[in-house]
Amino acid sequence: MSLPHRAMGAPPIPHEFDRPDPSAFRAGLQTGLPTLFGIGAWGMVVGVAMVKGGLTVWQAAGMTLVAFAGSAQLASLPLIAAGAPVWVIFATALVVNLRFVIFSALLGPHFAHLPLRQRFYLGYISGDISIALFLRHYPQSTPAPGKLSFLKGLMYPNWCAWQIGSLIGVFLGSAVPAEWQLGFAGTLAILCIMVPLIINKPALVGVLVAGVVAVLAHALPYKLGLLVAVLLGMGTAMVCEETSNKVRRG
């Protein structure tokens, strides 16, 4: 969550607005509570997939603690197993996580006044669902008391649910028979996360383009078809959104 600094001339945000607010934290926790089981289950699937993908238990545990990016982890695993160059693995993970650039732009007006170290920390523990729920609760960037505590009430349990699920999956991975096909379960988990994020026509068009390109380009070496599909899908969605905005403005 790389957030820009406060814009010149913008009114300062009272320091007391950022003080811990237990009631706001509980409100954030209650808002995100229904999603925690799904997050934990998805984390467990990713944990199993990492071990089945060839990582050792400690490599997989280190990856989930440091990276904290399920979709990027899943995208990287087949590349690691295929012996792809490191730059391909990093490029794929970077592209898959480019959506966080958009999330950062949306959250920037809310928390640009915070110190850089704190913004990096919040960026590390941020997740798709947490950000979506926060923006639904606070659609406007107007300063408000308890806003930071509400965000932490969403992010902390989300991070814990993911890590607990992932570590359980990592340590139990060797005991799961390969014929259970948990890799397919991981795809289903991603679909459950992705579908609610298709909130408008540009997003739908981008997903459809990315899906078609991924199928057509599946034969590219080092799984580069995934990289091409993500880039074309994002580009198409951005063009569609810009075109729609121009049409609405006349």
N, C-alpha and C positions, 0 to 999 in steps of 0.2 A: 504494500500500500504506500507507494512513493507519493507523498502529498506535497504540493507546492506551498511556499510560504504565503503568509497572509498578504493579500493585495494591498498596495499602497493606498492609504486613505480610508481603508475599511475600518469600521469601529472596533476597538479592542474588545475581546471577550473577557468578561469578569472571571478572575481566577477561581472564585468560589464555584463557578459552574462545573469545573473539572474535579472538584473534590469528591472522594468516594461517597456514593449515595446508595446505601443498602437497598432501599425500596426500588430504585431504578434498576439496580443489578438484578433483583428478584424478578422484576418485570421482564427484563431481557431473558433471564433464564426460563421463565414460564412461556415466553413467546417461542423460544427455540426448542423447548422440551420435546414436542412431538417429533422433531426431526432427528433426535439423538440416536434412537435405536437404528434408524436407517444408516446414519453416518457410521455407527459402530460396526454394523453388518458389512457395509461397503469396505471399511477399513480392514476387516477380517479377511474379506475376499482378496483384497490387494496384498495383504500379508502372506496369504497362502500362495498367491500368484508369484510373489517375489522369490519365495523359496523354491517353488516349482520351476521358476525361470532360470535357476542355476546359481542364485546367490546363496551364500552361507547364512546361517541364522544371524550371526553378528553383523554381516554386511547388510542384510535386509533390515535388521533393527536400526542400524545406524542410518540407513537411507530414509526410513520413515520418520525418524526423529529430526533429521536435518532438513530433508526436502519438504515434508508436509504438503504434498501435492499429488493426490491420488491419480488424477488423469495423466499427469506428466510421468508419474511412476509407471503406470500401466503402458503408456506409449513407449517408454524407454526400455522396458523389459525385453520385448522381442528383438530390439536393436542390440542390446547387450548380449543376448543369447546368440544372435547371428554374427557377433564379432564386428559390428559396424564401427567405423572410425569415431573417435570421441567427439569430433566436431559435429557429426551427424546426430549423435545422441543429445548433445547440448542444444543444437539448433531445433530439434524436434520438441524437446521439453520447453524451450523458450517460446516457440510458436504456440504450443498447446496452452501455455499460460499467458499469452498476450491479452487475454480477456481481463487480466488484473490491471492492465494499463487503463482500461475503461473504468473498472471499479475504482481505481485510485482517483481518476478524474471526477467521479461522482462523489467520492468521500472527501476530496480535497477541501471544498468550501466548509465542511463541518469541522475539520480538525487541523487545518493548516497552521493554526497558532501554536500547536504543541511542539516541544523540542524535537529535533531530528531523530535523536536516539529513541524517543518514545514512539515516533511514527514508524521507524523501522521495526520496532518490536511489535506494534500492532499489525504491521504488514505481514510479519512472519506468521502470526496466529490467525490471520484472516482466512475466511473460506467463502465459497460461493453463496451458500445458503445464509450464512450469518450476514453477509453484506446485503443480500436481497431483502432479508427480513428487517434489517436496520433501515434501509431506504424506504421500505414500505411504511415503517412506523414514523420516520422523520423524513418526509419527502422534501421539506424545505431546509435550507442551511442556516436558518435563523438561530442564533445562540439560544440555548435552553439549558436550565440546570438538570443534571443527571444524564445528559446525553452520552457522555463518555462511559459512565457506569453501565448504562443500558447496553452499549456496544460490547463492553467486557462481559456482561451477563450472557450475551449471545456467543462470543468468541471462546471464552475459557471452557465452558462445557463442551462446545463443539470440538475444540482441540483435544480435550481429554477423551471424549468418546472415540475420536478417530485413532488416537494413539493406543488406547486400550484395545480397541478392536484389531488394529494392525499387529500389535505385539502378540495378542492371542493367536492371530492367524499365522504369524511368523513361527511361533514356537510349536504350534500344532500342525504346521504345514506338512512336515514329513510323515505325519500319521494319516493324512487324507489320501485315499486311493486315487490314482490318476484317472480312473474311469468315472469319477464323479463329475468330471468336466467343469471344474469351478471357474475356469477361464471364461466360459459362456455366462456363468453367473455374474462375473465382473462386468461383462458387456450389458447385461440386464440392469445392473446397479447404475451404470453410467447413464443408461436411457432414463431411469427414474429421476436422475438429477437433471438431465438435459431437457426433458420435455417441459417441465414447468418454467424453464428459462426462455422458451419460445413465446415471447410476449407480444410480438407484432409480426407483420408481413415480412419486413426485411430480415428478421431473424429466421423466419420459416424458409425464405428463399435461400439464405446462406446455408442453412442446415441441409436443404435438399441438394444444393450444388455440391457441398462438401461430400455428401453421401454418394452421389453419382460418381464424382471424380475419384473418390477412394476406391470404389469398385473397379472403375475402368483402369486405374493406375496401380492396381494391386501387384502387378508383376515387376514394378520398378525395383531395382536393387536396394538393399539396406532399408526396406520399408519406406522409401522416399515418397511413395504414393500418399502416405498419411500427411507428410509435410506439405505436399502440393495441394492436397484436398483442403487442409486447414487454411492455407493462404488464399486459395481461390474462393472458399466459402466466406471468409472474413471480408475479402475484397468485394465480393458480390453484395453482401449484406450492407456494407458501407455505401456502395454506389446506389443501392435501392433506397436506403434511408435518405441520402442526400437528394435523390431525385424526388422522393415523396415530399420532402420539406419544400423543395422549389415549387412543386405543383400546388401545395397548400398555400404558399405565399403568393401564388399567382405570377 
